[in-house]
Structure formats: structure tokens, C-alpha cells
Amino acid sequence: MQRREWLALAGLACCAFVMNTSEFMPIGLLVDIAADFSLTEAQAGAVVTIYAWAVALLSIPLMVALSRFSPTRLLLGVIALFCAGQVASAVAPTFALLVVGRLLVAAAHAVFWSIVSPVAVRIVDPKHSGAAIATVAVGSSIAMVCGLPIGRIIGLVIGWRMTFICVAAVSAALLVFLAVVLPRMSVGEPFSAKALPSLFKHPPLLGIYLVTALYATGQFTCYSYIEPFLQQVAGFSDGAITLALALYGAAGLIGSAVFSRVYNRARFSFMRAAVLGVAAMMAVLLPLAGSSVATIAVCCAWGACYTAYNVAFQAEVINNAPEGSTMVAMSAYSGIFNVGIGAGTWVGGMTVAGGAIYDVGLVGAAIGAAAGVVCALQLVRAIRREEGRFTV
């Protein structure tokens, strides 16, 4: 790739880092946020649920409305809104106003994840499209290596509000950087809302969306409450929890690297392994909770499978979206993923509120296993039929 392409991809990866750090930051700070507003952990977890539902509801409408703008201008505007939402969250005097600040961030998130992968693909030569998607995924993985643990450390040392201030400062710097390095992109044909039903009638996309809804619900039934699980069930100290979260994210780099090397050669096996791998790791989390080494090993494998899923399924959306609808198809994917996040956080919250925090892994695994069944029996077959029909 040319130097300017690498710089632009690096900027997008850094934005993905900041976006994912912000999205999951409340998970690492849940205990402190709950204490500051005199809430239970399950009540404070509502900020994650509301955020996720907002992204789910806003993704498609915002992307349809904004499809008439240049991707470059749209991306820069989204980052500016994201920065403003971080500041609003940091200074919120009440939990309700914290939620309002997070809603601003959710609106930015809804558009960002709809356009970042298609933009990454457009700024490089077509032969580098897989590497472009993987580079953005690396930014997401690094957020789990460094973003969540650093945010947690800042929260423990000087308060959770400073974590949001730091994210705002970094996002402002990225806004300036991307304004310089991003190429100007032409505006495509605006996507008509009338064409939306066709996306959900397209068998491969429908399969991707069904698997994603189940997968994200299972994943976040457990992951949204991983901090209290590690603390109360596995008996981890604050330092050990931070280490486990960091290694979870670090393993995501492995998942991204395996995608780059394996996906094109064993595409469908890779998809099935990524989905079922996450379910398997959640299933063994409780039985192995008595061993800190085994628990950390499970977190590593879990993180690798999670990132592998994300890069593979984003690539499938781009590959299977009808011409001219890639960004809106991605917005539907992002929205449905966040429906799953919200549903999973709610299911996990109900489990925790019922006094059964030790069961969040098993409940998440059951839902994740259902995603694996749909992937194997519906999605893979639908993609093969569609590709066979196209080839003929």
C-alpha cells in the first residue's frame, strides 16, 4: 500500500480503538458508576442497555438519511459528535444526564460502524480489502487490550469521569489527523428507504442478521457482567480483573491475524468456529472459575473468537450486500448487533438481579449455541446457493 493509504487506515484503526473503548467503558467502570449514583450494579448496567438499543434504533434511519453526504465529511462529523458526547457524559451530574451524554455517543457510534469498513475498503486497492478490514478490527482489539484496562485504571485512581475526558481529548486529536490524511470520496447515489425490505429478503444477508442477533445476545449476556463475575465468582482482585480484560483483548489480535491467513481458504469453517468458539468459552467459564490460570486461558480464547467473528461477518456483509447498498447493509448489521448487546445486557441483568451471577456464562452459551446452529444450517447454505446461482 501507499504511505497515504496506510496513514488513513491507521487513523481509522485508532478511531475504532476509541469507539470500542467508549462503547464498553461502562462495563469496566460499572461498580464505580453504580456507587457514584447510589445504584445497584444491575441498575447501572442500564446505561449499557440503553446505549445499545439507541444504536440499534438509530443505525438504519441515520444511514439512510445521511447516505447523500460524502463518506469523508460524514466520518469527520461523526467524530466531532462523538467528542461532544464524551464531554457531556463526563460532566453529567445525574444518571439521567449521563444517559443523555451516552445517547449522543450512540448516535455517532451508529453511523461510524456503518461506514468505517466500507470506507477502509474504498481507500485501498481492491486486492488489499481484506487487510483493510482486518486493520480496523485490530483497532477494536487493541481497545480491549489497552482501552478498557486503561479506562478502568483511570477510573480507579482519579474517578470514572476522567476516563470520558481522556477519550474526548483523543477523539479531538484524531478528528484533526483524519481531516488531513483521508482522501476525498465521491458521493454515491442516495439509498432509498423503499429499498430497505430488499436487504432483509436477500437470503445471505438475512442469515447474517439472524446469526448476529443471537450471537450478540449470547456474548453480552455474559460479557456485560464479566467484571462482577470475575470478582464475585472467580475471586479475582482488581488487578487480576484488569489483566484478564487486557488478555481478552490481546487475544483479539490473534483472531484478526488468523482471519487474514485462513479466512479466504476456509471461509465457512472459520465462520462456524468463530461462533461456536465463543459459546464454548462461555460454557466452561463457570466450571473453570476455581482456577485463575484456567479462567484467564478461557478469556484469551474467548477474545480471539470474538474478534474473528467480527471481522469475518463484516467481510460477509460487504461481500453479500447488493450493489449500492453496502453502507446501509452495514448499518443494519451494526443495528442488529446492538439489539443483541441490549438484549444480552438485559438477560444478564435479570440473571444477576435474580442472585445467579454465576449462571451468566451458561445462559450466554445456550444462546450462542443457537447462533451456531443457525450459522451452520441456514447461513452457510444460503451463501453457497447465492454464489452458485451467481456463478451459473
C-alpha positions in Angstrom: 0.0 0.0 0.0 1.0 3.6 -0.4 2.0 5.7 2.6 -1.1 7.8 2.5 -3.3 4.7 2.4 -1.5 3.3 5.5 -1.9 6.6 7.3 -5.6 6.8 6.6 -6.1 3.1 7.7 -4.1 3.8 10.8 -6.4 6.8 11.6 -9.5 4.6 11.1 -8.0 1.9 13.3 -7.3 4.4 16.0 -10.9 5.7 15.7 -12.1 2.1 16.0 -10.0 1.8 19.1 -11.6 4.9 20.7 -15.1 3.9 19.6 -14.8 0.5 21.2 -13.1 1.8 24.3 -16.1 4.2 24.7 -18.7 1.6 24.0 -17.6 -0.9 26.6 -16.0 1.5 29.1 -19.0 1.4 31.4 -18.6 -2.3 31.7 -15.1 -1.8 33.3 -16.4 1.0 35.5 -19.8 -0.4 36.4 -19.1 -0.8 40.1 -17.8 2.8 40.4 -20.7 4.3 38.3 -23.2 2.4 40.4 -21.6 3.7 43.7 -21.5 7.3 42.5 -25.2 7.4 41.7 -26.3 5.1 44.5 -27.5 2.4 42.2 -27.1 -1.4 42.1 -24.8 -2.9 39.5 -27.8 -4.2 37.6 -29.4 -0.7 37.6 -26.2 0.9 36.4 -26.0 -1.7 33.7 -29.0 0.0 32.1 -26.5 2.6 30.7 -25.1 -0.2 28.5 -28.5 -1.5 27.5 -29.9 2.0 26.6 -26.8 2.8 24.6 -27.0 -0.4 22.7 -30.8 0.0 22.0 -30.1 3.6 20.8 -27.5 2.4 18.3 -29.9 -0.4 17.2 -32.7 2.1 16.6 -30.6 4.8 15.0 -28.3 2.9 12.7 -30.6 2.4 9.7 -32.6 5.7 9.9 -29.4 7.8 10.3 -27.6 6.0 7.5 -30.5 6.2 5.1 -30.8 10.0 5.9 -27.1 10.6 5.6 -26.3 8.5 2.5 -26.4 11.6 0.4 -23.2 13.0 2.1 -19.6 12.3 1.2 -18.2 9.5 3.3 -15.3 11.7 4.3 -17.4 14.6 5.5 -19.7 12.2 7.2 -16.9 10.4 9.1 -15.4 13.7 10.3 -18.8 14.9 11.5 -19.4 11.7 13.4 -16.1 12.0 15.3 -17.0 15.6 16.3 -20.4 14.5 17.7 -18.6 11.6 19.4 -16.3 14.0 21.2 -19.1 16.2 22.3 -21.0 13.2 23.8 -17.9 12.2 25.8 -17.7 15.7 27.4 -21.4 15.6 28.2 -21.0 12.2 29.8 -18.0 13.3 31.9 -19.8 16.3 33.4 -23.2 14.7 34.0 -24.5 15.4 37.5 -27.2 12.7 37.4 -27.5 9.3 36.0 -30.2 10.5 33.6 -27.9 13.1 32.2 -25.2 10.5 31.9 -27.6 8.5 29.7 -28.2 11.6 27.6 -24.5 12.0 27.0 -24.2 8.4 26.1 -27.1 8.8 23.6 -25.0 11.4 21.7 -22.2 9.0 21.6 -24.6 6.2 20.5 -25.7 8.4 17.5 -22.1 8.8 16.5 -21.4 5.1 17.0 -24.4 4.1 14.9 -23.1 5.9 11.8 -19.4 5.2 12.4 -19.7 1.4 12.4 -21.9 1.6 9.4 -19.3 3.4 7.3 -15.8 2.6 8.7 -15.3 -0.8 7.0 -16.7 0.3 3.6 -14.5 3.5 3.8 -11.5 1.4 4.7 -12.1 -0.8 1.6 -12.5 2.2 -0.6 -9.2 3.9 0.3 -7.1 0.9 -0.7 -6.6 -1.2 -3.8 -9.2 -3.9 -4.1 -6.6 -6.6 -3.5 -6.0 -5.1 -0.1 -9.6 -5.0 1.0 -9.3 -7.9 3.5 -6.2 -6.3 5.1 -8.1 -3.0 5.4 -11.0 -4.6 7.3 -8.5 -6.5 9.5 -6.7 -3.3 10.3 -9.8 -1.7 11.5 -10.5 -4.8 13.6 -7.1 -4.5 15.1 -8.1 -1.1 16.5 -11.1 -2.7 18.1 -9.0 -5.5 19.6 -6.4 -3.1 21.0 -9.3 -1.2 22.7 -9.8 -4.4 24.7 -6.1 -4.8 25.4 -5.5 -1.2 26.4 -8.7 0.8 26.2 -10.8 -0.9 28.8 -8.0 -1.6 31.3 -6.6 1.9 31.0 -10.1 3.3 31.4 -10.6 1.1 34.4 -7.2 2.2 35.9 -8.0 5.9 35.4 -11.4 5.3 37.0 -9.9 3.6 40.0 -7.2 6.3 40.5 -9.0 9.6 39.8 -12.6 8.7 39.1 -14.6 7.3 36.2 -15.4 10.8 34.8 -11.8 11.4 33.8 -12.0 8.3 31.6 -14.6 10.1 29.5 -12.5 13.3 29.4 -9.5 11.3 28.1 -11.5 9.7 25.4 -12.8 13.1 24.3 -9.2 14.5 24.1 -8.0 11.6 22.0 -11.0 11.8 19.7 -10.4 15.5 19.1 -6.8 14.8 18.1 -8.0 12.0 15.7 -10.5 14.4 14.1 -7.7 16.8 13.1 -5.5 13.9 11.9 -8.1 12.4 9.7 -9.1 15.7 8.3 -5.6 15.9 6.9 -5.0 12.3 5.7 -8.4 11.0 4.5 -8.9 11.2 0.7 -11.9 13.0 -0.6 -14.5 10.5 -1.7 -17.3 11.0 -4.2 -21.0 10.8 -3.1 -22.8 7.8 -4.4 -26.5 7.5 -5.2 -28.6 8.2 -2.1 -30.1 5.0 -0.7 -33.9 5.0 -0.8 -35.8 3.8 2.3 -38.0 1.9 -0.2 -35.1 -0.4 -0.9 -34.8 -1.5 2.8 -37.1 -4.5 2.6 -34.9 -6.0 -0.2 -31.9 -6.2 2.2 -33.9 -8.4 4.6 -35.2 -10.6 1.7 -31.7 -11.3 0.5 -31.1 -14.8 1.9 -27.3 -14.4 2.8 -27.9 -11.0 4.5 -30.9 -12.4 6.3 -28.8 -15.3 7.6 -26.0 -12.9 8.7 -28.5 -10.8 10.6 -30.2 -13.8 12.3 -26.9 -15.2 13.5 -25.7 -11.8 14.6 -28.8 -11.2 16.7 -28.4 -14.5 18.6 -24.6 -14.3 18.8 -24.5 -10.8 20.2 -27.3 -11.6 22.7 -25.3 -14.6 24.0 -22.0 -12.8 24.0 -23.2 -9.8 26.1 -25.4 -11.8 28.4 -22.1 -12.9 29.9 -19.5 -10.2 28.9 -21.6 -7.2 30.2 -21.2 -8.7 33.7 -17.7 -10.1 33.4 -16.3 -7.7 35.9 -18.6 -8.7 38.8 -18.4 -12.4 37.7 -14.6 -12.4 38.0 -14.8 -10.5 41.2 -17.5 -12.5 43.0 -17.3 -15.9 41.4 -13.7 -16.4 40.4 -12.4 -14.3 43.3 -10.2 -12.1 41.2 -8.6 -8.9 42.7 -9.0 -5.6 40.9 -5.5 -6.1 39.3 -6.4 -9.6 38.2 -9.6 -8.4 36.6 -7.7 -5.7 34.6 -5.2 -8.4 33.5 -8.0 -10.7 32.3 -9.7 -7.9 30.3 -6.4 -7.0 28.8 -5.6 -10.5 27.7 -9.1 -10.9 26.4 -8.4 -8.0 24.0 -4.8 -9.1 23.3 -6.1 -12.4 22.1 -8.3 -10.5 19.6 -5.2 -9.6 17.8 -4.6 -13.3 17.2 -8.2 -13.7 16.0 -7.6 -10.9 13.5 -4.3 -12.4 12.3 -5.8 -15.8 11.8 -8.6 -14.2 9.8 -6.0 -12.7 7.4 -4.3 -16.0 6.9 -7.1 -18.5 7.0 -10.4 -16.9 6.0 -10.1 -17.0 2.2 -9.0 -20.6 2.3 -11.5 -22.0 4.8 -14.2 -19.4 4.9 -17.2 -21.3 6.1 -15.3 -23.4 8.6 -13.8 -20.2 10.0 -17.3 -18.7 10.4 -18.7 -21.7 12.2 -15.6 -22.0 14.5 -15.8 -18.3 15.5 -19.5 -18.5 16.5 -19.2 -21.9 18.3 -15.9 -21.0 19.9 -17.5 -18.1 21.8 -20.3 -20.3 23.0 -17.9 -23.0 24.2 -15.8 -20.5 26.2 -18.8 -19.1 28.0 -20.0 -22.6 28.7 -16.7 -23.5 30.5 -16.3 -20.2 32.3 -18.1 -21.3 35.5 -16.7 -24.9 35.7 -13.2 -23.5 35.4 -13.7 -20.5 37.7 -11.9 -22.2 40.6 -8.6 -21.9 38.7 -7.3 -18.4 37.9 -5.0 -19.7 35.2 -7.8 -21.7 33.5 -10.1 -18.7 33.7 -7.6 -16.4 32.1 -6.9 -19.0 29.4 -10.7 -19.1 28.7 -10.7 -15.3 28.4 -7.9 -15.4 25.9 -9.6 -18.0 23.7 -12.9 -16.1 24.1 -11.3 -12.8 22.9 -9.8 -14.5 19.9 -13.1 -16.0 18.7 -15.0 -12.7 19.4 -12.7 -10.7 17.1 -12.6 -13.5 14.5 -16.4 -13.3 14.3 -16.5 -9.6 13.9 -14.0 -9.4 11.0 -15.5 -12.4 9.2 -19.1 -11.3 9.4 -18.3 -7.7 8.4 -16.5 -9.1 5.4 -19.5 -11.2 4.6 -21.8 -8.2 4.8 -19.6 -6.3 2.3 -19.4 -9.3 0.0 -23.1 -10.1 0.0 -24.7 -6.6 0.0 -26.4 -5.7 -3.3 -24.6 -3.1 -5.3 -25.0 0.4 -3.9 -26.3 -0.7 -0.5 -23.1 -1.6 1.3 -23.2 1.1 3.9 -26.9 0.7 4.7 -26.4 -3.1 4.9 -23.6 -2.5 7.4 -25.8 -0.1 9.3 -28.4 -2.9 9.6 -25.7 -5.3 10.8 -24.5 -2.7 13.4 -28.0 -2.0 14.5 -28.9 -5.7 14.9 -25.6 -6.4 16.7 -26.6 -3.7 19.2 -30.0 -5.1 19.5 -28.2 -8.2 20.7 -26.0 -6.2 23.0 -29.0 -4.6 24.6 -30.9 -7.9 24.8 -27.9 -9.7 26.2 -27.2 -7.0 28.9 -30.9 -7.2 29.8 -30.8 -11.0 30.1 -27.6 -10.9 32.0 -29.0 -8.2 34.3 -32.1 -10.3 35.0 -29.8 -13.2 35.8 -27.7 -11.1 38.1 -30.7 -9.5 39.8 -32.1 -13.0 40.5 -28.9 -13.7 42.5 -27.4 -16.1 39.9 -24.4 -14.2 38.6 -22.6 -17.5 38.4 -25.0 -18.6 35.6 -24.4 -15.7 33.2 -21.8 -17.8 31.2 -24.1 -20.8 30.9 -27.1 -18.7 29.8 -24.9 -16.8 27.3 -23.5 -20.1 26.0 -27.0 -21.5 25.4 -27.9 -18.5 23.2 -24.6 -18.6 21.5 -25.1 -22.3 20.6 -28.3 -21.4 18.9 -26.4 -18.9 16.8 -24.0 -21.7 15.8 -26.9 -23.9 14.7 -28.4 -21.1 12.5 -24.9 -20.4 11.1 -24.4 -24.0 10.0 -27.9 -24.9 8.9 -29.1 -21.6 7.3 -26.4 -19.0 6.7 -23.7 -21.1 5.1 -26.2 -22.9 2.8 -27.8 -19.5 1.8 -24.4 -18.1 0.8 -23.4 -21.2 -1.1 -26.7 -21.2 -3.0 -26.4 -17.5 -3.8 -22.8 -17.8 -5.0 -23.7 -20.9 -7.1 -26.6 -19.1 -8.7 -24.4 -16.1 -9.5 -21.7 -18.2 -10.9 -24.1 -20.0 -13.2 
